[in-house]
Amino acid sequence: MLALIQAAGWPIWPLIIASVLALAIIFERTYTLRRSMVLPANLLDQAISNLRQHGANQDLLRALSEGSPLGRVLVAGIRNLNVSRELMKESLEEAGRAVAHDLERYLMTLGTIASVAPLMGLFGTVVGMVEIFGSQSPTGGNPAVLAHGISVALYNTAFGLIVAIPSMIFYRFFRGRVDAYLVEMEQQAVRLVEIVHGERK
C-alpha cells in the first residue's frame, strides 16, 4: 500500500483524506439512519394510548422527544393539543423541518466528495503529465521520471474514481432513505392531527 502511495505521488493525499472522510460518513449514517432508530414500530399508537390514559404528562413528552426523530415530531403535536388544527399542523411542520435537517446531516459533504473526487484525480493526472513533459529534453527523456509521471497520472485518476463511485452510490441511497422517512413521518403527523381532532379513531 505504501508503495502504491509513493507511486501515485503527493496528489494522492487529498484523495486519501477524502476517502477516509467519506467512509466515516457512510458508517455514521448507516448506523444513525436505521429504521428502528428513526421510525420505531407502533410509536404513534403507543403515544396515543398513553395520551388517552395519562394525558400529556412530562414523562411521556420526555420519552418521545429523546427516543427518536419521529417522537420529536409527535411531541410538537402533543404540546399543541388544545389549539386549532391549523396551528397544530404548523407546529408539526416546524418540528419536521428540524428533524429533516438532522436526518440530512453530512449528506451534503458526502455528495461534495462524490463530485470533487474525480476532479482531484484529474488534478493528479495533470501533475503526472507535467512531470512527463518536464522530463523530456532535446537529447532524450529520463525513463525513471517518465515512468513516475505516468504512474502519478494513472493512479490518481483511478483512485479518484474509486472514491467517487461508492460515495455517489451511498449519497443517493441515503437521500432516498431520508426522503422515504420524511414522507412516512408526515403521514403519521397527519394521522395524529386527525385523531386529536376527532376525525379518525
BELVENHU-V905662 format. One record per pair of residues at least 6 apart in sequence whose ideal C-beta (glycine too) atoms are under 6 Angstrom apart, sorted by the first residue. I is the first residue (numbers start at 1). J is the second residue. Records with the same first field share a line. If there is no record, write none. Layout:
I = J  J
//
This chain:
5 = 12
7 = 151  155
8 = 155  156
9 = 152
11 = 123  124  127  156
12 = 156
14 = 120
15 = 120  159  160  163
18 = 113  117  163
19 = 163
22 = 113  167
25 = 106  110
26 = 170
29 = 174
33 = 177
38 = 69  181
39 = 70  184
40 = 68
43 = 70
44 = 188
47 = 74
48 = 195
50 = 60
56 = 78
61 = 75
64 = 71  74  75
65 = 71  72  75
69 = 99
70 = 185
72 = 95  99
73 = 95  96  99  185  189
76 = 91  92  95
77 = 88  92  192
80 = 88  91
81 = 196
85 = 197
88 = 193
89 = 193
92 = 189
100 = 182
103 = 178
104 = 178
107 = 174
110 = 167  171
111 = 171
113 = 167
114 = 164  167  168  171
117 = 160  163  164
118 = 160  164
120 = 160
121 = 156  157  160
124 = 156
125 = 153  156  157
127 = 152
128 = 149  152  153
129 = 153
131 = 149
132 = 146  149
135 = 141  142  145  146
194 = 200
//
